[in-house]
Amino acid sequence: MSDALALARRFMDAVEAGDIEAARACFQPDAGIWHNYDGKTQSVDENLALLGWMAKRCRARRYQIRRLEAVEGGYLQQHSLVLELNDGKTVSTEAIALVSVRDGRIARIEEYLDPGPIGAIAQQ
């Protein structure tokens, strides 16, 4: 397995577990996380705050990996994000992430997803 794919698995394991510090360790300090739905780039701190907020509102987070492959300078991941909300409901959305890796850590994520289906977590 390539180093980039090992990083991808380590990062997904941390996010699913809600382990913010383990997720932070996967990022370069100056990494950016861009989302197609708003065109903005988040800092690592902003992204991890969102993950922490999500973890408080969901019993479980699962990333069902559909495709994970090394590409030049990083990896490409296609996945379903499945959230079990605190009220027991389950919601999901499909996503693709193009991840750039520098010196063994995530330097940039470009994530393409429809946030509509997971908007229910705001009501939790």
PyMOL commands that set and color helices and strands:
alter all, ss='L'
color gray80, all
select helices_A, chain A and resi 3-17+20-24+44-57+116-123
alter helices_A, ss='H'
color red, helices_A
select strands_A, chain A and resi 27-35+41-43+58-71+74-85+90-102+105-113
alter strands_A, ss='S'
color yellow, strands_A
deselect
rebuild
show_as cartoon
